[in-house]
Amino acid sequence: MDNPNIVVNPHNNLLTFEEHFYALQDVDEPNTYRNLFPYDEIPKIVFNQRVVPINMPEKIWITDTTFRDGQQSRAPYTTEQIVRLYDYMHRLGGPNGIIRQSEFFLYSKKDRDAAYKCMERGYEFPEVTAWIRANKKDFELVKNMGIKETGILVSCSDYHIFYKMKMSRRQAMDHYLSVVRECLETGVRPRCHLEDITRSDIYGFVIPFCLELEKLGKEYGIPVKIRACDTMGFGVNFTGAAIPRSVPGIIYGLHTHAGVPSEMIEWHGHNDFYKAVTNSTTAWLYGACGVNCSLFGIGERTGNTPLEAMVFEYAQLKGTLDGMDTRVITEMAEYYEKEIGYKIPSRTPFVGKNFNVTRAGIHADGLLKNEEIYNIFDTEKFLNRPVLVAVSNTSGLAGIAHWINTYFKLKGDDAIAKTDPIVAHVKDWVDQEYASGRVTVLTDDELLAAIDRACEACNKKLAHE
Ligand SMILES: CC(C)C(=O)C(=O)O
């Protein structure tokens, strides 16, 4: 054989090198990786010291699952709410389409109406894609609606294959391939959601399966997307950690061994171990172009990767926002709280009420001297959210002065100093409040009233002098 990349198997079929080495391992018993996931113990992170190279694609992007995985975990949005959020996402993602796609259920008429209404907006980005039952009728529906891509569930761990689907790996793979073929026959681009990849047999199932998917895609001239779903949030990004938990290892395997181009690899994370954001960033760094996110991380259990977080990860990695308008994030948060009625936890980065609010007096003193000392970046410029000091028993004169300056937008020579008598008056009142047993922070209205009283008192004093 001249070509060293072609191998002849015992049945005399010509196999590529990868197919030969990564043949499906059709095991009799499920591999549940009991050493990693003992179930009656906390899952383990093990290291095999295999290190794979960083390989960030030149173009990276975000895809959105707010209306699919995000909606699975809450009461359905109304059509108007979906369209409004979609409009916001279009503005946030900017003209370069950094928020590239958004996926929609098409099960009910209401689902389809929402998808239609978003498509009618005529935006190039985010492209509307589908999530459907994997059968011919639904592929036809996708096609007839003019949608080019649909998600298809292809669960890949033995937990799913053996326990949920009650199949062997071979049966599962054949079943998935026949469904994907049907999709390709309709002319719709399949996006294969490899559910539970972080508990799957990467070499024994995932890579052989992806090699077959690649072949199918080539046969139909339609590239097949691979979405690596960290369904239970088990992924880790530590150097030298072993697959299937290693995010770098999984992305490397898909790209290098299964030959999936970076543009066709997407990571879908969950936050069960607080790692959704960092795992998604890792997926970018090791060769996935796409990370799939939901707005504010709202999704199953602990949620998905928050979309707004990846906007800032993008900017940090690329050194540019590439046209994204981050101020829209604040508008979305306000809309979400006022119109949808969801209270964003106050400490949520970038959007929570307190994300850039400092309370301790000593910090407030620093802020008053130079706000960079206690603010992550110019949050007023990028999020329309000036850095704030909440007034409490520990705020001190500096905290109260900062609150007044921020609230009344007093800058430069107009700014009030912590030595101003008005500040001292307000502080006396604050001290009395806490001395009489108060434990909560002061509200804006209470502070405004205290400032009015302080101004009156100072004016009276001036009049007497
Ligand atoms: C159901 C699948 C596709 C998913 O969203 C996940 O694995 O989190």
The ligand as an SDF file (V2000), in Angstrom:
LIG
                    3D

  8  7  0  0  0  0  0  0  0  0999 V2000
  -30.3080   18.0920   25.5510 C   0  0  0  0  0  0  0  0  0  0  0  0
  -28.9460   18.4990   25.1210 C   0  0  0  0  0  0  0  0  0  0  0  0
  -28.8360   18.7480   23.7010 C   0  0  0  0  0  0  0  0  0  0  0  0
  -28.4800   19.6560   25.8950 C   0  0  0  0  0  0  0  0  0  0  0  0
  -28.9610   20.7430   25.7790 O   0  0  0  0  0  0  0  0  0  0  0  0
  -27.4240   19.4060   26.8420 C   0  0  0  0  0  0  0  0  0  0  0  0
  -26.7770   18.4100   26.7090 O   0  0  0  0  0  0  0  0  0  0  0  0
  -27.2590   20.2220   27.7460 O   0  0  0  0  0  0  0  0  0  0  0  0
  1  2  1  0
  2  3  1  0
  2  4  1  0
  4  5  2  0
  4  6  1  0
  6  7  2  0
  6  8  1  0
M  END
$$$$
